[in-house]
């Protein structure tokens, strides 16, 4: 088996870990209600979520 020793420009696992740590730091001391409000705000700002909900409104 051949190994590839190239330096990565982008490491998706590292990015996931950084994002996860950021979210944990922002939410670790929140109550359930605060966490729910936080998640609602994040969803409202997410372009993918907006696209999904827009498509659902058009279908209904």
DSSP file (Angstrom, degrees, kcal/mol; ACC not computed):
  #  RESIDUE AA STRUCTURE BP1 BP2  ACC     N-H-->O    O-->H-N    N-H-->O    O-->H-N    TCO  KAPPA ALPHA  PHI   PSI    X-CA   Y-CA   Z-CA
    1    1 A X              0   0    0      0, 0.0     2,-0.4     0, 0.0     0, 0.0   0.000 360.0 360.0 360.0 134.7    0.0    0.0    0.0
    2    2 A X        -     0   0    0      2,-0.0     2,-0.3     1,-0.0     0, 0.0  -0.728 360.0-144.4 -92.8 135.8    1.3    3.4   -1.0
    3    3 A X        -     0   0    0     -2,-0.4     2,-0.6     2,-0.0    -1,-0.0  -0.731   5.0-141.2 -99.7 151.7    1.2    6.3    1.5
    4    4 A X        -     0   0    0     -2,-0.3    -2,-0.0     1,-0.1     0, 0.0  -0.943  15.1-176.5-114.0 114.3    0.6    9.9    0.5
    5    5 A X        +     0   0    0     -2,-0.6     2,-0.1     2,-0.1    -1,-0.1  -0.053  33.2 138.9-102.2  31.6    2.6   12.4    2.5
    6    6 A X        -     0   0    0      1,-0.1     2,-0.5     0, 0.0    -2,-0.1  -0.453  57.7-115.3 -75.4 149.0    1.1   15.5    1.0
    7    7 A X        -     0   0    0     -2,-0.1     2,-0.2     1,-0.0    -1,-0.1  -0.729  34.0-126.2 -82.9 129.3    0.4   18.5    3.2
    8    8 A X        -     0   0    0     -2,-0.5     3,-0.1     1,-0.1    -1,-0.0  -0.544  15.8-161.4 -80.0 138.9   -3.3   19.1    3.3
    9    9 A X  S    S+     0   0    0      1,-0.3     2,-0.4    -2,-0.2    -1,-0.1   0.734  86.9  26.2 -80.5 -26.7   -4.7   22.6    2.4
   10   10 A X        -     0   0    0     -3,-0.0     2,-0.6     4,-0.0    -1,-0.3  -0.995  63.0-167.4-143.1 129.7   -7.9   21.6    4.2
   11   11 A X     >  -     0   0    0     -2,-0.4     4,-2.3    -3,-0.1     5,-0.2  -0.931   2.7-169.2-120.3 105.8   -8.6   19.2    7.0
   12   12 A X  H  > S+     0   0    0     -2,-0.6     4,-2.5     1,-0.2     5,-0.2   0.842  87.1  53.2 -67.5 -33.2  -12.3   18.5    7.5
   13   13 A X  H  > S+     0   0    0      2,-0.2     4,-2.3     1,-0.2    -1,-0.2   0.920 110.3  47.5 -67.5 -42.3  -11.8   16.6   10.8
   14   14 A X  H  > S+     0   0    0      2,-0.2     4,-2.2     1,-0.2    -2,-0.2   0.912 112.2  50.2 -62.9 -42.0   -9.8   19.5   12.2
   15   15 A X  H  X S+     0   0    0     -4,-2.3     4,-2.5     2,-0.2     5,-0.2   0.922 110.2  50.0 -62.6 -44.3  -12.5   22.0   11.0
   16   16 A X  H  X S+     0   0    0     -4,-2.5     4,-2.7     1,-0.2    -1,-0.2   0.918 111.1  49.3 -59.6 -44.3  -15.3   19.9   12.6
   17   17 A X  H  X S+     0   0    0     -4,-2.3     4,-2.3     2,-0.2    -1,-0.2   0.885 111.3  49.1 -63.9 -39.5  -13.4   19.7   15.9
   18   18 A X  H  X S+     0   0    0     -4,-2.2     4,-2.1     2,-0.2    -2,-0.2   0.918 113.6  45.7 -66.3 -43.9  -12.9   23.5   15.9
   19   19 A X  H  X S+     0   0    0     -4,-2.5     4,-2.6     2,-0.2     5,-0.2   0.916 112.8  50.8 -65.0 -43.2  -16.5   24.2   15.1
   20   20 A X  H  X S+     0   0    0     -4,-2.7     4,-2.4    -5,-0.2    -2,-0.2   0.902 110.7  48.7 -61.8 -41.8  -17.6   21.7   17.8
   21   21 A X  H  X S+     0   0    0     -4,-2.3     4,-2.4     2,-0.2    -1,-0.2   0.884 111.1  50.9 -65.4 -38.8  -15.4   23.3   20.4
   22   22 A X  H  X S+     0   0    0     -4,-2.1     4,-2.0     2,-0.2    -2,-0.2   0.929 111.5  46.7 -64.1 -46.0  -16.7   26.8   19.5
   23   23 A X  H  X S+     0   0    0     -4,-2.6     4,-1.7     1,-0.2    -2,-0.2   0.912 112.3  50.6 -64.0 -42.1  -20.3   25.7   19.8
   24   24 A X  H  X S+     0   0    0     -4,-2.4     4,-2.0     1,-0.2     3,-0.2   0.930 109.8  50.0 -61.1 -44.9  -19.6   24.0   23.1
   25   25 A X  H  < S+     0   0    0     -4,-2.4     4,-0.3     1,-0.2    -1,-0.2   0.873 113.5  46.8 -61.9 -36.9  -17.8   27.1   24.5
   26   26 A X  H  < S+     0   0    0     -4,-2.0    -1,-0.2     1,-0.2    -2,-0.2   0.778 124.7  29.5 -74.2 -27.0  -20.8   29.2   23.5
   27   27 A X  H >< S+     0   0    0     -4,-1.7     3,-1.8    -3,-0.2    -2,-0.2   0.489  85.2 100.7-115.0  -4.7  -23.5   26.9   24.9
   28   28 A X  T 3< S+     0   0    0     -4,-2.0    -1,-0.1     1,-0.3    -3,-0.1   0.791  92.0  37.6 -61.1 -30.8  -21.9   25.1   27.9
   29   29 A X  T 3  S+     0   0    0     -4,-0.3    -1,-0.3    -3,-0.1     2,-0.2   0.233  92.3 117.7-103.9  14.1  -23.6   27.2   30.6
   30   30 A X    <   -     0   0    0     -3,-1.8     2,-0.1     1,-0.1    -3,-0.1  -0.536  60.8-128.1 -84.7 146.3  -26.9   27.7   28.9
   31   31 A X     >  -     0   0    0     -2,-0.2     4,-2.6     1,-0.1     5,-0.2  -0.304  37.9 -97.0 -74.6 172.1  -30.2   26.6   30.2
   32   32 A X  H  > S+     0   0    0      1,-0.2     4,-2.5     2,-0.2     5,-0.2   0.914 126.5  49.7 -59.0 -43.2  -32.5   24.5   28.0
   33   33 A X  H  > S+     0   0    0      1,-0.2     4,-2.1     2,-0.2    -1,-0.2   0.900 111.6  47.8 -64.5 -41.2  -34.5   27.5   27.0
   34   34 A X  H  > S+     0   0    0      2,-0.2     4,-2.4     1,-0.2    -1,-0.2   0.896 111.9  50.5 -66.0 -39.9  -31.3   29.5   26.2
   35   35 A X  H  X S+     0   0    0     -4,-2.6     4,-2.7     2,-0.2    -2,-0.2   0.910 109.6  50.3 -64.4 -42.4  -30.0   26.6   24.1
   36   36 A X  H  X S+     0   0    0     -4,-2.5     4,-2.3     2,-0.2    -2,-0.2   0.913 111.6  47.7 -62.4 -42.4  -33.2   26.3   22.2
   37   37 A X  H  X S+     0   0    0     -4,-2.1     4,-2.4     2,-0.2    -2,-0.2   0.897 111.1  52.2 -64.6 -40.5  -33.2   30.1   21.4
   38   38 A X  H  X S+     0   0    0     -4,-2.4     4,-2.4     2,-0.2    -2,-0.2   0.938 110.9  46.6 -59.8 -48.3  -29.5   29.8   20.4
   39   39 A X  H  X S+     0   0    0     -4,-2.7     4,-2.5     1,-0.2    -2,-0.2   0.889 110.5  52.9 -64.3 -39.0  -30.3   26.9   18.0
   40   40 A X  H  X S+     0   0    0     -4,-2.3     4,-2.2     2,-0.2    -1,-0.2   0.919 110.4  48.1 -60.9 -43.3  -33.3   28.8   16.6
   41   41 A X  H  X S+     0   0    0     -4,-2.4     4,-1.2     2,-0.2    -2,-0.2   0.908 111.1  50.6 -63.6 -41.6  -31.1   31.8   15.9
   42   42 A X  H  X S+     0   0    0     -4,-2.4     4,-0.6     1,-0.2     3,-0.3   0.913 110.2  49.4 -64.3 -41.6  -28.4   29.7   14.2
   43   43 A X  H >< S+     0   0    0     -4,-2.5     3,-1.1     1,-0.2    -1,-0.2   0.907 107.1  54.7 -63.5 -41.4  -31.0   28.0   12.0
   44   44 A X  H 3< S+     0   0    0     -4,-2.2    -1,-0.2     1,-0.3    -2,-0.2   0.782 110.8  46.7 -63.4 -26.1  -32.4   31.3   10.9
   45   45 A X  H 3< S+     0   0    0     -4,-1.2     2,-0.5    -3,-0.3    -1,-0.3   0.538  90.1 101.6 -90.8  -8.5  -29.0   32.4    9.8
   46   46 A X    <X  -     0   0    0     -3,-1.1     4,-2.2    -4,-0.6     5,-0.2  -0.674  59.8-155.0 -86.8 122.3  -28.2   29.2    8.0
   47   47 A X  H  > S+     0   0    0     -2,-0.5     4,-2.0     1,-0.2    -1,-0.2   0.878  94.4  51.8 -63.7 -39.5  -28.5   29.5    4.2
   48   48 A X  H  > S+     0   0    0      2,-0.2     4,-2.1     1,-0.2    -1,-0.2   0.923 110.6  48.0 -64.5 -43.8  -29.2   25.8    3.7
   49   49 A X  H  > S+     0   0    0      1,-0.2     4,-2.6     2,-0.2     5,-0.2   0.899 110.2  52.5 -63.3 -41.2  -31.9   25.8    6.3
   50   50 A X  H  X S+     0   0    0     -4,-2.2     4,-2.2     1,-0.2    -1,-0.2   0.900 108.9  50.4 -61.5 -40.4  -33.5   28.8    4.7
   51   51 A X  H  X S+     0   0    0     -4,-2.0     4,-2.0     2,-0.2    -1,-0.2   0.906 110.9  48.4 -65.1 -42.1  -33.5   27.1    1.4
   52   52 A X  H  X S+     0   0    0     -4,-2.1     4,-2.0     2,-0.2    -2,-0.2   0.945 113.8  45.3 -63.7 -48.2  -35.2   24.0    2.8
   53   53 A X  H  X S+     0   0    0     -4,-2.6     4,-2.0     1,-0.2    -1,-0.2   0.854 110.9  54.1 -67.2 -33.4  -37.9   25.9    4.6
   54   54 A X  H  X S+     0   0    0     -4,-2.2     4,-1.8    -5,-0.2    -1,-0.2   0.910 108.6  49.5 -64.6 -41.7  -38.5   28.1    1.6
   55   55 A X  H  X S+     0   0    0     -4,-2.0     4,-1.8     1,-0.2    -2,-0.2   0.871 109.3  51.9 -65.5 -36.9  -39.1   24.9   -0.5
   56   56 A X  H  X S+     0   0    0     -4,-2.0     4,-1.6     1,-0.2    -1,-0.2   0.889 108.0  51.5 -67.2 -38.1  -41.5   23.5    2.0
   57   57 A X  H  < S+     0   0    0     -4,-2.0    -2,-0.2     1,-0.2    -1,-0.2   0.883 108.8  51.3 -65.1 -37.7  -43.5   26.8    2.0
   58   58 A X  H  < S+     0   0    0     -4,-1.8    -1,-0.2     1,-0.2    -2,-0.2   0.886 108.9  50.9 -66.8 -38.7  -43.7   26.6   -1.8
   59   59 A X  H  <        0   0    0     -4,-1.8    -1,-0.2     1,-0.3    -2,-0.2   0.834 360.0 360.0 -67.6 -32.7  -45.0   23.0   -1.7
   60   60 A X     <        0   0    0     -4,-1.6    -1,-0.3    -5,-0.1    -2,-0.2   0.464 360.0 360.0 -86.2 360.0  -47.7   23.8    0.8
